């Protein structure tokens, strides 16, 4: 296959369109990331456990130090720092409203063994004070490799952390203290792409895409859907998990929590490396996040020409309850549907094997519920 020739020869591909007509939009990000480091916040260790360098809107390099204050509780996630990016409210009240983060990560230190889904990220709504997390296997693959959960709370704003025991006690507020902690399960899978879990070597580049979207449920109403896509430079395999809202379930995700406020916006992303009780977290080492971006809507990911065939590929989710309508135009004013497609998984493709001859051909993809 070769890339489609530029505009004027075979045309241009438009960004994917939601039913509202809004194109997928990049979200403006800060060049400085928020470091929430409990031991620094509580003045237990003046410099905390985390150092960030080379910060930009596109990423950072993080170094995490050992928990010297309470080494008898090394696996408590409450001790470990969160790295947070906030951005303007992105509304998620209408069907098809979707926020995605995508980035690469490389580890410079080998992971301890058996840290089940120990690399965790979250997208959240600070107005509702909760989030949805994706966990990815860190170290030797075992059990769940990609995990999706409802994130019980972002701020733990009615609790305080006792750094001696690692337990929460009444008090607060304690901002960003519990984002990336889990609540009800939404989905999981047990296959690492190309057999390469995160942190098992220092040469593999891991690629992550994580999305939360408002969708209709089969029983009526709207709920939150989530999907995580994981690939890497070790091969061509892709792993991921997806969770759809369950009709009759509790919470805004229709999936198990009774005390969750409905989401109005998504406005924050967080990342944390940690293990659960009985497993060793990533206590000492470094990693680099790069090519970070956040966007509203869904993207066309590829456009290729193979002889007379023109192949369009776009983001989708295995649990999508929509159809994707491919439309074409010769003038950007009059659009004609040429294909209706059900989701094929984490991406969906359409091949136009008999394009009409024209000086220019334009394509767009519309999501229809």
DALIN-V401017 format. One record per backbone hydrogen bond with DSSP energy under -0.5 kcal/mol. CO is the residue of the C=O (numbers start at 1). NH is the residue of the N-H. If there is no record, write none. Layout:
# DALIN-V401017
co=CO nh=NH
co=CO nh=NH
This chain:
# DALIN-V401017
co=2 nh=305
co=6 nh=9
co=6 nh=10
co=6 nh=11
co=10 nh=361
co=12 nh=14
co=12 nh=363
co=16 nh=24
co=17 nh=367
co=18 nh=21
co=22 nh=18
co=25 nh=296
co=34 nh=36
co=34 nh=84
co=35 nh=37
co=36 nh=38
co=36 nh=82
co=37 nh=40
co=37 nh=41
co=38 nh=42
co=39 nh=44
co=39 nh=45
co=40 nh=43
co=45 nh=48
co=49 nh=65
co=51 nh=63
co=53 nh=61
co=56 nh=59
co=58 nh=292
co=59 nh=56
co=60 nh=289
co=61 nh=53
co=62 nh=287
co=63 nh=51
co=64 nh=285
co=66 nh=68
co=70 nh=73
co=71 nh=74
co=73 nh=76
co=75 nh=77
co=76 nh=79
co=77 nh=80
co=82 nh=36
co=83 nh=271
co=84 nh=34
co=85 nh=269
co=89 nh=91
co=90 nh=266
co=94 nh=97
co=97 nh=214
co=98 nh=297
co=99 nh=212
co=100 nh=295
co=101 nh=210
co=102 nh=293
co=103 nh=208
co=104 nh=290
co=105 nh=206
co=106 nh=288
co=114 nh=116
co=115 nh=118
co=115 nh=138
co=118 nh=120
co=118 nh=274
co=119 nh=136
co=120 nh=272
co=121 nh=134
co=122 nh=270
co=123 nh=132
co=124 nh=126
co=124 nh=267
co=124 nh=268
co=125 nh=128
co=125 nh=129
co=125 nh=130
co=128 nh=261
co=129 nh=154
co=130 nh=125
co=131 nh=151
co=132 nh=123
co=133 nh=149
co=134 nh=121
co=135 nh=147
co=136 nh=119
co=137 nh=198
co=138 nh=115
co=145 nh=137
co=146 nh=189
co=147 nh=135
co=148 nh=186
co=148 nh=187
co=149 nh=133
co=150 nh=152
co=150 nh=183
co=151 nh=131
co=154 nh=178
co=154 nh=179
co=155 nh=174
co=156 nh=159
co=158 nh=171
co=160 nh=162
co=160 nh=169
co=161 nh=163
co=162 nh=166
co=162 nh=167
co=167 nh=162
co=169 nh=160
co=174 nh=177
co=178 nh=181
co=184 nh=150
co=187 nh=148
co=189 nh=145
co=189 nh=146
co=192 nh=195
co=193 nh=196
co=195 nh=197
co=197 nh=200
co=198 nh=139
co=199 nh=111
co=204 nh=206
co=205 nh=233
co=206 nh=105
co=207 nh=231
co=208 nh=103
co=209 nh=229
co=210 nh=101
co=211 nh=227
co=212 nh=99
co=213 nh=215
co=213 nh=225
co=214 nh=96
co=215 nh=223
co=217 nh=220
co=221 nh=217
co=223 nh=215
co=225 nh=213
co=226 nh=243
co=227 nh=211
co=228 nh=241
co=229 nh=209
co=230 nh=239
co=231 nh=207
co=232 nh=235
co=237 nh=232
co=239 nh=230
co=241 nh=228
co=243 nh=226
co=245 nh=247
co=246 nh=249
co=250 nh=255
co=250 nh=256
co=250 nh=257
co=251 nh=254
co=252 nh=224
co=253 nh=246
co=254 nh=246
co=259 nh=261
co=264 nh=92
co=266 nh=90
co=267 nh=87
co=268 nh=124
co=269 nh=85
co=270 nh=122
co=271 nh=83
co=272 nh=120
co=272 nh=274
co=276 nh=279
co=281 nh=283
co=285 nh=64
co=286 nh=108
co=286 nh=109
co=287 nh=62
co=288 nh=106
co=289 nh=60
co=290 nh=104
co=293 nh=102
co=294 nh=27
co=295 nh=100
co=296 nh=25
co=299 nh=301
co=299 nh=315
co=302 nh=313
co=303 nh=4
co=304 nh=311
co=305 nh=2
co=306 nh=309
co=308 nh=355
co=309 nh=306
co=310 nh=312
co=310 nh=352
co=311 nh=304
co=312 nh=350
co=313 nh=301
co=313 nh=302
co=314 nh=348
co=317 nh=320
co=323 nh=325
co=323 nh=368
co=324 nh=326
co=324 nh=341
co=325 nh=327
co=325 nh=366
co=326 nh=338
co=326 nh=339
co=327 nh=364
co=328 nh=336
co=329 nh=362
co=333 nh=335
co=336 nh=328
co=339 nh=326
co=341 nh=324
co=346 nh=316
co=348 nh=314
co=350 nh=312
co=350 nh=352
co=351 nh=353
co=352 nh=310
co=361 nh=12
co=362 nh=329
co=363 nh=14
co=364 nh=327
co=365 nh=17
co=366 nh=325
co=368 nh=323
